[in-house]
């Protein structure tokens, strides 16, 4: 894929963030999410790509735009065929409540390289570059934490694991506490939580928990670009979800451990994110005088390993209609 595509993907996440930013704290996560979808799709449609959404807002009958299987981009002759995984607003509740940590995120890869993960739960574990190769999702939380501590040259009391604040995680939370590890709980937005492991300034050393499989694919794509490690195991909860797993996996064992190479294959992945509300890595959308706004984004490519942080000032009078949220 052309390296210029990486900067164009940032324009897509910026459009989503600008589309939903003015809904922060208004208490309506559905409207905020739709505004992000509208902004993201409007920018995708002008890109010279032949894109297919493989991780999106749901099936065709569930989502009018950015649905799984939707074709986006110009689709002109010679346009690169790519898989697209989107989460226009990772953290809808965070925006609705005016809380920090919401992102607009996109991962893209050549056609056939992103797993078409069913919308169900997945067990997940992730670490940054310094602890890559030291985790095993089939091992105990205690063993993983001690291995990460060793890799980072830290005492176990200095290791921080980030876990979503849900009842289903009470056992691993208690077990991590029992050996002295530091716990950081988060409410929503597990893509942001997973990528935090790759940045020392976040203070997060390991991510673990059970969350959405589509978000797992996006997280794996991001960590592949950032040099970290991600593992997952699909956890279907009914016969229909098991059927969809078998349909996705074909002859392969869908219940096996999924590595980054299973979730985001090859070495030509692009990941981009723009802050919607302030987070530890990216600031949220900031509105200024004279109808201007400022966004904070990051973009990275697996091929080069380059990580760019982009601070952009937007003149909203010259932006499409998605910027004019009332």
C-alpha positions as CSV (number, residue, x, y, z in Angstrom):
1,X,0.0,0.0,0.0
2,X,1.2,3.5,-0.8
3,X,2.6,5.3,2.3
4,X,0.5,8.3,1.4
5,X,-2.6,6.2,2.3
6,X,-1.5,6.4,5.9
7,X,-2.0,10.2,6.0
8,X,-5.3,9.9,4.2
9,X,-6.5,7.4,6.8
10,X,-5.8,10.0,9.5
11,X,-8.1,12.3,7.6
12,X,-10.8,9.7,8.0
13,X,-10.4,9.4,11.8
14,X,-10.2,13.2,12.1
15,X,-13.5,13.4,10.2
16,X,-15.1,11.0,12.6
17,X,-13.8,12.8,15.6
18,X,-15.0,16.2,14.3
19,X,-18.4,14.7,13.5
20,X,-19.1,13.5,17.0
21,X,-16.9,15.8,19.2
22,X,-19.7,18.3,19.8
23,X,-21.9,15.6,21.4
24,X,-19.5,15.1,24.3
25,X,-21.4,15.1,27.5
26,X,-24.9,15.4,25.9
27,X,-26.0,12.0,27.2
28,X,-26.8,10.4,23.8
29,X,-24.4,7.7,22.7
30,X,-26.4,6.7,19.7
31,X,-26.4,10.2,18.1
32,X,-22.7,10.6,18.9
33,X,-21.9,7.3,17.2
34,X,-24.0,8.1,14.2
35,X,-22.2,11.4,13.8
36,X,-18.8,9.6,13.9
37,X,-20.0,7.1,11.3
38,X,-21.3,9.9,9.0
39,X,-18.0,11.8,9.2
40,X,-15.9,8.8,8.7
41,X,-17.8,7.5,5.7
42,X,-17.9,10.9,4.0
43,X,-14.1,11.1,4.0
44,X,-13.7,7.4,3.0
45,X,-15.8,8.0,-0.1
46,X,-13.3,10.5,-1.6
47,X,-10.3,8.3,-1.1
48,X,-8.8,6.5,-4.2
49,X,-9.2,3.0,-2.8
50,X,-11.3,-0.1,-3.5
51,X,-12.2,-0.8,0.1
52,X,-14.4,-3.4,1.8
53,X,-15.5,-3.1,5.4
54,X,-14.7,-6.3,7.2
55,X,-15.1,-4.9,10.8
56,X,-17.8,-2.3,11.0
57,X,-21.0,-1.2,12.6
58,X,-22.8,-4.5,12.1
59,X,-24.5,-6.4,9.3
60,X,-26.4,-4.7,6.4
61,X,-29.7,-5.0,8.2
62,X,-28.2,-3.5,11.4
63,X,-26.3,-0.5,10.1
64,X,-27.1,1.8,7.2
65,X,-23.5,2.8,6.7
66,X,-20.1,1.3,7.3
67,X,-21.7,-2.1,7.6
68,X,-19.7,-5.3,7.1
69,X,-19.3,-6.0,3.4
70,X,-19.9,-2.4,2.4
71,X,-17.8,-1.1,-0.5
72,X,-16.2,2.3,0.1
73,X,-13.8,4.5,-1.8
74,X,-13.8,5.6,-5.4
75,X,-13.2,2.1,-6.8
76,X,-11.5,3.6,-9.8
77,X,-9.2,1.5,-12.1
78,X,-5.9,0.9,-10.3
79,X,-7.2,1.7,-6.8
80,X,-5.7,-0.6,-4.2
81,X,-8.1,-3.3,-2.9
82,X,-8.0,-3.2,0.9
83,X,-9.8,-4.6,3.9
84,X,-11.0,-1.9,6.4
85,X,-11.7,-2.3,10.1
86,X,-13.4,0.6,11.7
87,X,-14.6,1.8,15.1
88,X,-15.9,5.3,14.4
89,X,-16.3,5.9,18.1
90,X,-14.5,3.6,20.5
91,X,-16.1,4.6,23.7
92,X,-19.6,5.8,22.9
93,X,-20.6,5.9,26.6
94,X,-17.4,7.9,27.3
95,X,-18.5,10.7,24.9
96,X,-22.1,10.6,26.1
97,X,-21.0,11.1,29.7
98,X,-18.2,13.5,28.9
99,X,-15.5,11.1,30.2
100,X,-11.9,10.7,28.9
101,X,-10.4,8.1,26.5
102,X,-12.8,8.0,23.5
103,X,-11.1,7.5,20.1
104,X,-12.0,7.2,16.4
105,X,-10.0,4.3,15.0
106,X,-9.3,2.7,11.6
107,X,-7.1,-0.2,10.6
108,X,-6.5,-1.1,6.9
109,X,-4.6,-3.9,5.2
110,X,-4.4,-5.5,1.7
111,X,-7.4,-7.6,0.7
112,X,-7.8,-10.8,2.7
113,X,-5.4,-9.8,5.5
114,X,-7.9,-8.8,8.3
115,X,-9.9,-11.5,10.1
116,X,-13.6,-11.2,9.5
117,X,-14.3,-11.7,13.2
118,X,-17.9,-12.3,14.3
119,X,-19.5,-9.9,16.7
120,X,-19.1,-11.8,19.9
121,X,-16.8,-12.0,22.9
122,X,-13.0,-12.7,22.7
123,X,-10.5,-13.3,25.5
124,X,-7.6,-11.0,25.0
125,X,-4.2,-10.3,26.3
126,X,-1.7,-7.6,25.0
127,X,1.7,-6.2,25.9
128,X,4.1,-3.6,24.5
129,X,7.3,-4.2,22.6
130,X,9.5,-4.9,25.6
131,X,7.3,-7.8,26.8
132,X,6.5,-9.2,23.4
133,X,7.1,-13.0,23.4
134,X,6.5,-13.3,27.1
135,X,2.8,-13.8,27.3
136,X,0.5,-16.8,26.9
137,X,-3.3,-16.4,27.0
138,X,-3.7,-20.0,28.0
139,X,-1.5,-19.5,31.1
140,X,-2.7,-18.1,34.5
141,X,-2.9,-14.3,35.1
142,X,-0.2,-14.8,37.8
143,X,2.3,-16.4,35.4
144,X,1.7,-13.8,32.8
145,X,2.2,-11.0,35.2
146,X,5.5,-12.5,36.6
147,X,6.8,-13.0,33.1
148,X,6.0,-9.4,32.1
149,X,7.6,-8.2,35.3
150,X,10.8,-10.1,34.4
151,X,10.8,-8.8,30.8
152,X,10.5,-5.2,32.0
153,X,13.0,-5.6,34.9
154,X,10.3,-4.6,37.4
155,X,9.2,-6.0,40.7
156,X,5.7,-7.4,40.5
157,X,4.5,-4.5,42.7
158,X,5.6,-2.1,40.0
159,X,3.7,-3.8,37.1
160,X,0.4,-2.3,36.0
161,X,-2.3,-4.3,34.3
162,X,-5.3,-2.6,32.7
163,X,-8.6,-4.4,33.0
164,X,-12.2,-3.4,32.0
165,X,-14.3,-2.7,35.1
166,X,-16.8,-5.5,34.6
167,X,-18.2,-8.2,36.9
168,X,-16.9,-10.9,34.6
169,X,-13.3,-9.8,35.4
170,X,-13.7,-10.0,39.2
171,X,-11.6,-13.2,39.4
172,X,-8.6,-12.0,37.4
173,X,-8.7,-8.6,39.2
174,X,-8.6,-10.3,42.6
175,X,-5.9,-12.7,41.6
176,X,-3.7,-9.9,40.2
177,X,-4.2,-8.0,43.4
178,X,-3.3,-11.0,45.5
179,X,0.3,-11.1,44.1
180,X,0.7,-7.4,44.5
181,X,0.3,-6.1,40.9
182,X,-1.1,-2.6,40.3
183,X,-4.6,-2.6,38.7
184,X,-5.9,0.1,36.4
185,X,-9.6,-0.2,35.7
186,X,-11.3,1.3,32.7
187,X,-15.0,1.6,31.8
188,X,-15.1,1.5,28.0
189,X,-12.9,1.7,24.9
190,X,-10.7,-1.4,25.0
191,X,-8.8,-0.5,21.8
192,X,-7.3,2.5,23.6
193,X,-6.5,0.3,26.6
194,X,-4.7,-2.3,24.5
195,X,-2.6,0.2,22.6
196,X,-1.6,2.0,25.9
197,X,0.7,-1.0,26.6
198,X,3.0,0.2,23.8
199,X,3.7,3.6,25.3
200,X,5.8,3.9,28.4
201,X,4.2,7.3,29.3
202,X,0.8,5.5,29.7
203,X,2.2,3.6,32.7
204,X,0.4,0.4,31.5
205,X,2.3,-2.8,31.1
206,X,-0.3,-5.4,30.2
207,X,-3.9,-5.5,29.0
208,X,-6.1,-8.5,29.7
209,X,-9.8,-9.3,29.7
210,X,-12.9,-10.4,27.8
211,X,-14.4,-8.0,25.2
212,X,-15.6,-7.7,21.7
213,X,-13.9,-9.7,19.0
214,X,-14.1,-7.0,16.3
215,X,-12.3,-4.6,18.6
216,X,-9.7,-7.4,19.1
217,X,-8.9,-7.4,15.4
218,X,-8.4,-3.6,15.4
219,X,-6.2,-3.9,18.5
220,X,-4.1,-6.6,17.0
221,X,-3.6,-4.5,13.9
222,X,-2.5,-1.6,16.0
223,X,-0.1,-3.6,18.1
224,X,1.4,-5.2,15.1
225,X,2.3,-1.8,13.8
226,X,3.5,-0.7,17.3
227,X,5.7,-3.7,17.9
228,X,3.7,-5.2,20.7
229,X,1.9,-8.5,21.0
230,X,-1.7,-9.5,21.1
231,X,-3.4,-12.9,21.5
232,X,-7.1,-13.8,21.5
233,X,-9.5,-16.7,21.8
234,X,-13.1,-16.5,20.5
235,X,-15.7,-17.2,23.1
236,X,-19.1,-17.8,21.5
237,X,-22.0,-17.9,23.9
238,X,-24.7,-19.7,21.9
239,X,-25.3,-22.0,18.9
240,X,-25.6,-19.1,16.4
241,X,-22.3,-17.6,17.5
242,X,-20.7,-21.1,17.2
243,X,-22.1,-21.4,13.7
244,X,-20.6,-18.0,12.7
245,X,-17.2,-19.1,14.1
246,X,-17.2,-22.2,12.0
247,X,-18.3,-20.2,8.9
248,X,-15.4,-17.8,9.5
249,X,-12.8,-20.4,10.2
250,X,-13.6,-23.0,7.5
251,X,-11.5,-26.0,8.1
252,X,-9.4,-24.3,10.8
253,X,-10.0,-24.7,14.5
254,X,-11.9,-21.6,15.5
255,X,-11.4,-22.3,19.3
256,X,-7.6,-22.0,19.0
257,X,-5.4,-19.2,20.2
258,X,-5.4,-16.4,17.6
259,X,-2.1,-14.6,17.2
260,X,-1.6,-11.2,15.5
261,X,-0.8,-13.0,12.3
262,X,-4.2,-14.7,12.4
263,X,-6.0,-11.4,13.1
264,X,-3.9,-9.0,10.9
265,X,-1.9,-11.0,8.4
266,X,1.2,-9.7,6.6
267,X,3.4,-6.7,7.1
268,X,1.5,-4.0,5.4
269,X,-0.9,-2.8,8.0
270,X,-1.9,0.8,8.7
271,X,-3.5,1.9,12.0
272,X,-4.8,5.4,12.8
273,X,-6.6,7.0,15.7
274,X,-7.9,10.5,16.6
275,X,-8.8,11.6,20.1
276,X,-12.5,12.5,20.6
277,X,-12.2,13.1,24.4
278,X,-8.9,13.7,26.2
279,X,-6.9,10.5,26.9
280,X,-3.4,9.6,28.1
281,X,-2.0,9.4,24.6
282,X,-4.2,11.8,22.5
283,X,-6.1,14.9,23.4
284,X,-9.7,15.2,22.4
285,X,-11.3,17.6,19.9
286,X,-10.8,21.2,21.1
287,X,-13.0,24.0,19.8
288,X,-11.5,27.5,19.3
289,X,-12.7,30.9,18.2
290,X,-13.5,31.8,14.6
291,X,-15.1,28.3,14.0
292,X,-11.8,26.4,14.2
293,X,-11.1,23.1,15.9
294,X,-8.0,21.2,16.8
295,X,-7.4,17.4,16.7
296,X,-4.7,15.1,18.0
297,X,-4.0,11.9,16.0
298,X,-1.5,9.1,15.6
299,X,-0.8,6.9,12.6
300,X,1.6,3.9,12.3
301,X,2.6,1.4,9.6
302,X,3.8,-2.2,10.3
303,X,6.1,-2.0,7.3
304,X,8.2,0.8,8.6
305,X,7.3,0.9,12.3
306,X,7.1,4.7,12.1
307,X,4.7,6.3,14.6
308,X,3.5,9.8,13.7
309,X,1.7,12.1,16.1
310,X,-0.3,14.7,14.2
311,X,-1.7,17.9,15.7
312,X,-4.1,19.6,13.2
313,X,-6.0,22.8,13.2
314,X,-9.2,22.7,11.1
315,X,-11.0,25.7,9.6
316,X,-14.6,24.4,10.0
317,X,-16.0,26.9,7.5
318,X,-14.1,25.0,4.8
319,X,-15.1,21.5,6.0
320,X,-18.0,19.3,4.8
321,X,-21.3,19.4,6.6
322,X,-20.3,16.8,9.2
323,X,-18.3,19.5,11.0
324,X,-21.5,21.6,11.6
325,X,-23.1,19.7,14.5
326,X,-25.8,21.6,16.2
